[in-house]
Amino acid sequence: AGKRDGFGILLYANGSVQYEGNWKNDLVNGYSKKFRAKGNNLLQYEGNFVDGLPDGKGKMFHKSTGKVSYDGEFVMGKRHGFGVAYRKDGEKLYEGFWKDGLFDGDGTLYNDD
């Protein structure tokens, strides 16, 4: 009793949205959105969660621009599997495979030009 379950919205103390999505056993699970604390509802992450952590397909967003910073796969909160990282201006930085949050295996690293 008293545990969050199903769709819901969790607010920060300042009243802005922290999480919007699905809950199971008091943790964010399934497709959900996480917002920044001081960002006027600026997205931080959108995608699948397992027990409160990004897991599966998802997107992370740059704090300053709000543009996508990473689009790909996660395992237990870390970039893991195939994904694309982007610079703040939206240009590709890296496209390929990740393991435990780091580049791993085949991939392409892009220069500024």
C-alpha positions as CSV (number, residue, x, y, z in Angstrom):
1,A,0.0,0.0,0.0
2,G,1.1,3.6,-0.7
3,K,3.4,2.7,-3.6
4,R,3.1,4.4,-7.0
5,D,1.7,2.1,-9.7
6,G,0.4,3.0,-13.2
7,F,0.6,6.3,-15.0
8,G,1.5,9.4,-13.0
9,I,3.3,12.7,-12.8
10,L,5.9,13.4,-10.1
11,L,6.7,17.1,-9.3
12,Y,9.8,18.7,-8.0
13,A,9.3,20.9,-4.8
14,N,9.2,24.0,-7.1
15,G,6.1,22.6,-8.9
16,S,7.8,21.7,-12.2
17,V,7.5,18.2,-13.6
18,Q,10.2,15.7,-12.6
19,Y,8.8,12.5,-14.2
20,E,5.8,11.8,-16.4
21,G,5.1,8.2,-17.2
22,N,4.6,4.8,-15.9
23,W,5.3,3.4,-12.4
24,K,5.5,-0.1,-11.1
25,N,6.3,-1.0,-7.5
26,D,7.1,2.7,-6.7
27,L,9.7,3.0,-9.5
28,V,9.6,4.5,-13.0
29,N,9.1,1.6,-15.4
30,G,8.2,1.5,-19.1
31,Y,8.0,4.5,-21.5
32,S,8.4,7.7,-19.5
33,K,10.0,11.2,-19.5
34,K,12.4,12.7,-17.0
35,F,12.7,16.5,-16.8
36,R,15.5,18.7,-15.5
37,A,14.9,20.4,-12.1
38,K,15.7,23.9,-13.3
39,G,14.7,23.8,-16.9
40,N,11.1,24.9,-17.2
41,N,10.0,21.4,-18.2
42,L,13.2,20.8,-20.3
43,L,13.5,17.1,-21.1
44,Q,16.5,15.3,-19.7
45,Y,15.6,11.7,-20.9
46,E,12.7,10.2,-22.9
47,G,12.4,6.5,-23.4
48,N,12.2,3.2,-21.6
49,F,12.9,2.8,-17.9
50,V,13.4,-0.4,-15.8
51,D,13.2,0.0,-12.0
52,G,14.0,3.8,-12.2
53,L,16.9,3.6,-14.7
54,P,17.0,4.2,-18.4
55,D,17.0,0.7,-20.0
56,G,16.2,-0.1,-23.6
57,K,15.6,2.5,-26.3
58,G,15.8,6.1,-25.3
59,K,17.0,9.7,-25.9
60,M,19.0,12.0,-23.7
61,F,18.9,15.8,-24.3
62,H,21.5,18.6,-23.9
63,K,21.0,20.7,-20.8
64,S,21.7,24.0,-22.6
65,T,20.1,23.6,-26.0
66,G,17.4,21.0,-25.4
67,K,18.5,19.1,-28.5
68,V,19.1,15.4,-28.6
69,S,22.5,14.5,-27.1
70,Y,22.2,10.7,-27.5
71,D,19.7,8.4,-29.3
72,G,20.1,4.7,-28.7
73,E,20.2,1.9,-26.3
74,F,20.7,1.8,-22.5
75,V,21.3,-0.9,-20.0
76,M,20.9,-0.1,-16.3
77,G,21.2,3.7,-16.9
78,K,24.3,3.5,-19.1
79,R,24.7,3.9,-22.9
80,H,25.1,0.3,-24.0
81,G,24.5,-1.2,-27.4
82,F,24.0,0.8,-30.6
83,G,23.6,4.6,-30.4
84,V,24.3,8.0,-31.8
85,A,25.8,10.9,-29.8
86,Y,25.3,14.5,-30.9
87,R,27.0,17.8,-30.3
88,K,25.1,20.7,-28.8
89,D,24.6,22.1,-32.3
90,G,22.9,18.9,-33.4
91,E,25.8,17.5,-35.5
92,K,26.8,13.9,-35.0
93,L,29.7,13.2,-32.7
94,Y,29.8,9.4,-32.7
95,E,27.7,6.7,-34.2
96,G,28.3,3.1,-33.2
97,F,28.4,0.7,-30.3
98,W,28.7,1.5,-26.6
99,K,29.5,-0.6,-23.5
100,D,29.0,0.7,-20.0
101,G,28.7,4.3,-21.2
102,L,31.8,4.3,-23.3
103,F,32.6,3.8,-27.1
104,D,33.1,0.1,-27.7
105,G,33.6,-1.8,-30.9
106,D,32.7,-0.6,-34.3
107,G,31.8,3.0,-34.7
108,T,32.5,6.3,-36.4
109,L,33.8,9.4,-34.6
110,Y,33.0,12.6,-36.5
111,N,35.3,15.7,-36.6
112,D,34.0,19.3,-36.3
113,D,34.1,19.7,-40.1
